[in-house]
Amino acid sequence: MAQLIPIQRQKEILNILQQEEAVQVSSLAQRMNVSDLTIRRDLDVLSEKGLVERSFGGASLVRTLSREPDYSTKSNQYSVQKKAIGKAAAALVENGDTICINSGSTTFEVIKAIIDSEKAVTIVTNNIGVFPLLSSSMKAKIIFTGGVYRSISHSVSGPMSLSVLDEIYASKAFIGVDGFSLEQGLTTPIQEEAITTKSMIEHTVGKVFAVFTASKIGVVSNFKTVDSNKVSAVITDESGKRLLSDLTNIGIEAFFA
């Protein structure tokens, strides 16, 4: 390939990322016949524009999510991975824990797995979708936050939920996300959900686990919940192992289901 000026290289990098899930700096440098340092500078420019997500030794394309997908649609996507993530999360729960868990189809599986494990815990959630799981024989105690009901997400959220959360200090939190970006943080298309989830994180004195399928990596939505460094660990599926080096470098644990 002939030498390109920076703006041409950056356009070509974006074209490559449209075709490939992620690319390494060394690979781009070889394709474009430039140094690794030159490619890193190009990626820095694209990152500052919010177009790419930097990773250890490479980058991926930032994907945006501006509208909230319907809960029933989400529930049918990546169902095997979500169930595995739920079981991995439940394995980290101990009797006596008080746990904050927000809304979402992945967190539904976390709550289901915790209930099925028959551990004596208290779950604080805004996930109304778990109503069918409730029974008089279960050992888990469920506290619903309250708030405005949103049928599309089977949840209650917003400022009204804060009065309940203000009275609670959880020992763990399992937080579902619509987007997970090391640079832009945890994001959601709904402001009310961001408000409730942020309060859950702020009222957790123990570890905060972000739970998501690898499809959420590099996705950025409209409203930030928290920066990624507010998360203690992530639980994701095997496809998320590409994040391992980056997570380790900033002190975030990783569990792969």
Residue pairs with C-beta under 8 A, 6 or more apart in sequence:
1 31
1 32
1 33
3 33
3 34
4 12
4 32
6 41
6 42
6 45
9 32
9 34
9 38
9 39
9 42
10 42
10 45
10 46
12 32
13 23
13 28
13 39
13 42
13 43
13 46
13 52
13 59
14 46
14 51
14 52
14 61
16 23
16 28
16 31
17 23
17 52
17 59
17 60
17 61
18 61
21 60
22 55
22 58
22 59
22 60
22 242
23 58
23 59
23 60
24 57
24 58
25 36
25 39
25 40
25 43
25 57
25 58
25 59
26 36
26 57
27 58
28 39
29 35
29 36
29 38
29 39
32 39
43 52
43 54
43 59
44 54
46 52
46 59
47 53
47 54
47 59
47 183
50 62
50 184
50 220
51 61
51 62
52 59
52 60
52 61
52 62
53 59
53 60
53 61
53 62
53 181
53 182
53 183
53 184
53 217
53 218
54 182
54 183
55 182
55 242
55 243
55 245
55 246
56 245
56 246
56 249
57 245
60 217
60 218
61 218
62 181
62 184
62 218
62 219
62 220
63 179
63 218
63 219
63 220
64 219
64 220
64 221
65 178
65 179
65 187
65 189
65 219
65 220
65 221
65 222
66 189
66 221
66 222
67 189
68 152
68 153
68 178
68 188
68 189
68 190
70 152
71 105
71 129
71 152
71 153
71 154
74 104
74 105
75 105
75 108
77 105
77 213
77 215
78 213
78 215
78 237
81 213
81 214
81 237
81 257
82 105
82 106
82 108
82 109
82 213
83 109
83 113
84 237
84 257
85 106
85 109
85 110
85 211
85 212
85 213
85 235
85 236
85 237
85 257
86 106
86 108
86 109
86 110
86 111
86 112
86 113
86 211
87 113
87 257
88 235
88 255
88 257
89 110
89 113
89 114
89 174
89 209
89 211
89 235
90 110
90 113
90 114
90 116
90 117
90 119
92 172
92 209
92 255
93 99
93 114
93 117
93 119
93 121
93 172
94 119
94 121
95 119
95 120
95 121
96 120
96 121
96 171
97 119
97 121
97 122
97 170
97 171
97 172
98 121
98 122
98 124
98 168
98 169
98 170
98 171
98 172
99 114
99 121
99 122
99 123
99 124
99 170
99 171
99 172
99 173
99 174
100 124
100 125
100 165
100 168
100 170
100 172
100 173
100 174
100 175
100 200
100 201
100 203
100 204
101 107
101 110
101 111
101 123
101 124
101 125
101 127
101 173
101 174
101 175
101 176
101 200
102 125
102 126
102 127
102 155
102 174
102 175
102 176
102 193
102 196
102 197
102 200
103 125
103 126
103 127
103 128
103 129
103 153
103 154
103 155
103 157
103 176
103 193
104 127
104 153
104 176
104 177
105 129
105 176
106 176
106 211
106 212
106 213
107 125
107 127
107 174
107 175
107 176
107 211
108 127
108 129
108 130
110 174
110 176
110 211
111 123
111 125
111 127
111 130
111 133
112 130
112 133
114 121
114 123
114 140
115 133
115 138
115 140
118 138
118 139
119 139
119 140
120 139
120 140
121 139
121 140
121 141
122 140
122 141
122 142
122 143
123 140
123 141
123 142
123 143
124 143
124 145
124 164
124 165
124 168
124 170
124 200
125 142
125 143
125 144
125 145
126 144
126 145
126 147
126 155
126 156
126 157
126 161
126 196
127 154
127 155
128 144
128 149
128 154
128 155
128 156
129 154
129 155
130 142
134 142
143 164
143 168
144 156
144 164
145 156
145 157
145 161
145 164
145 165
145 196
146 156
146 160
146 161
146 163
146 164
147 155
147 156
147 157
147 158
147 159
147 160
147 161
147 192
147 196
148 156
148 157
148 158
148 160
148 192
149 155
149 156
150 156
150 157
150 190
150 192
153 190
153 193
155 193
157 190
157 192
157 193
157 195
157 196
158 192
158 195
158 196
159 192
159 195
161 195
161 196
161 199
162 195
162 196
162 199
165 196
165 199
165 200
165 203
166 199
166 203
168 203
169 203
169 204
169 205
170 200
170 203
170 204
170 205
170 206
171 204
171 205
171 206
172 204
172 206
172 207
172 208
172 209
173 200
173 201
173 204
173 206
173 207
173 208
173 209
174 209
174 211
174 235
175 186
175 197
175 200
175 201
175 208
175 209
175 210
175 211
175 225
175 231
176 210
176 211
176 212
177 186
177 187
177 188
177 210
177 211
177 212
177 216
177 225
178 187
178 188
178 189
178 216
178 219
178 221
179 186
179 187
179 188
179 216
179 218
179 219
179 220
179 221
180 186
180 210
180 212
180 216
180 217
180 218
180 219
180 228
180 234
181 187
181 217
181 218
181 219
181 220
181 228
182 228
182 243
182 246
182 247
182 250
183 228
184 220
184 224
185 224
185 225
185 226
185 227
185 228
185 230
186 197
186 210
186 224
186 225
186 226
186 227
186 228
186 230
186 231
187 194
187 219
187 220
187 221
187 222
187 223
187 224
187 225
188 194
188 197
188 221
188 222
188 223
188 225
189 221
189 222
189 223
190 223
191 222
191 223
193 223
193 225
194 223
194 224
194 225
197 225
197 226
198 225
198 226
201 208
201 225
201 226
201 230
207 232
207 233
208 230
208 231
208 232
208 233
209 231
209 232
209 233
209 234
209 235
209 255
210 231
210 233
210 234
210 235
211 234
211 235
211 236
212 234
212 235
212 236
213 236
213 237
213 239
213 240
214 236
214 237
214 238
214 239
214 240
214 242
217 236
217 240
217 242
217 243
228 250
228 252
229 250
229 251
229 252
231 252
232 252
232 253
233 252
233 253
233 254
233 255
234 240
234 243
234 247
234 252
234 253
234 254
234 255
235 255
235 256
235 257
236 243
236 254
236 255
236 256
236 257
237 256
237 257
238 256
238 257
240 254
240 256
241 256
243 254
244 254
247 253
247 254
248 254
